[in-house]
Amino acid sequence: MLVEDYGPVAVFALIAILFPALAFWVSRFFRPTKFQPQKRMTYECGEQPIGHGQIQFHVQFYLYAIIFVIFDIVTVFLMIWALVFSQLDDTAKLYMIAFLGLLLIGVAYALKKGEVLWI
């Protein structure tokens, strides 16, 4: 009974382990073994890097990214919601209004902080 129930799972687990190992082993025969000095550089485009590779970004750029994600999510969900609005029941409409309310709270918070004056 145990082999009948978990036999297919064991076969798929064995395939999941063996397939990547086999792929790495086969790729060993096709990959180049002689590396060029340019390949070991920070950037593989052949240009010499100028300055440090790690620079400091202002937090404001991250806030712009977060606000963009908020507007992006609103746009995606509003388009889907508008397509099926007449078929939704009251519970789904209530959840969507709550979702929009939370996103509007996030936008209001960003505006209150004064970090996103471009809106």
N, C-alpha and C positions, 0 to 999 in steps of 0.2 A: 504494500500500500504506500509506503514512504517513497519507494523508488518510482512508482507510477505518478505520484503527485509532484515530486521535486526533480524527477529525471530531466524533463525539458529545461528547467531552470539551471541545473548543473551543466547541461550541454551548452546553453547560451553563455553561462559564466566562463566555461572553458574556451569557447570561441572568443569571448570578449578579452580574455587574457592572451590567448595565442595569436590572434590576428595582429595586434599592434607589435608584439614581439617579432613576429614573422616579417612585418613591414619594415621594422628597423633593421633586421638582419639582411633583407634583400636590398634595402637602400644603401647598405654599406658597399655593395659592389658597383653601384652607379655613381656615387658621389665622388667629387675630386678629393684627392688626398694631399695634394701639394697646395698649401695656402700661400697667397701672395702677401707681401707686407701691407699693401693697401687694404686688404681684407681685415686686418687686425686693427685698423684705425677706428676712431669713434664713429665717423660717418663713412659709409661705404661708397660715397659718390666720387671719391678721389680728391676732394678739396681738403686743404688743411683747415682744421677748426680754428676759429678766432675767438679768443676769450674763454671764459669758463663754460662748461656744459650745463651747470646748474645756476639759473638766475632766479631772482625773487620776483614774483608777480604780486601786484596789489590785490588785496582782498576784494576790491570792487569788481574785478573781472569775474571772480567766482560768484559774486552776487548777481551779476548780469546773466551768467550761465543758469543760475537757479531760477531767476525770473523768466528767462527764455523757456526753460523746461515747463514752468507753470503755464505759460501761455500756449505752449505746444500741446501739452496734455489737454488743456481746455478746448483747444481747437479740434483735436482728434475726437474727443468724447462728445463734443457738441455736434459735430457732423454726423456721427453715428446716431446720437440721440434724436436729431432732427429727422433722420430717415425713418425711424421706427416709432416716432412719438405717438401717433394715433393708435398703435397696437400695444402700447405699454399700459400696465395697470397702475393704480394709484401708488402702490408701494414702490415700484421702480421709479416713478416720477419723484417721489419723496426722497429716495436715495440720491437721485441725480441733483436735486435741489440742495441736499446736504453736502454733496461733493462740491458743487459750485460755491456754496457758502464757505467751505474750508479754503478753497483756492482764493476766493475774494479776501478772506482774512489774511492770507499770505501776501497778497498784493497790497492790501492796506498797510500791513506791517512794513513792507519794503518802502512804500511811499512815506510812511511816518518817519522812518529812519533817514530819509532824504538821500539814499544811495542811488536811486534810479530816477533822476530828474528828466531823463529822456522820454519817459512815458507820457 
